[in-house]
Amino acid sequence: MNLVELRAYAIAGKVDELNLISMEGGIYLLEARMHGAAYPLSDAHDHMLHLRSVEHARQVLHRLPTLPFNLVHTSVHDEMCGLGANAEEGLKVPIAFSSRW
């Protein structure tokens, strides 16, 4: 899904939430959740949209209607230690959709 499609779905009220996923190395990926399914956001070249920060994500999303917005930190503990994935290991925190007070 690209930003144009995301905007159309958001205006139509079909987007349940947006998740900004924090990856190792200071990279953030954005996904839209609709009806329990995740749709990663891509750029104009159909590559994963890489963001630098929460504020960068807000700048990219400024033309969308306000949606539930979460910062998600996934745990790499299972990759480092070879343990199985545990749904409770990740951290999902609601954040403000815009930085305006």
Beta strands, then each sheet from edge to edge (+ up, - down):
strand 1: 17-23
strand 2: 27-34
strand 3: 37-40
strand 4: 50-51
strand 5: 69-73
strand 6: 91-94
sheet 1: 3+ 2- 1+ 5+ 6-
sheet 2: 3+ 2- 4+
end
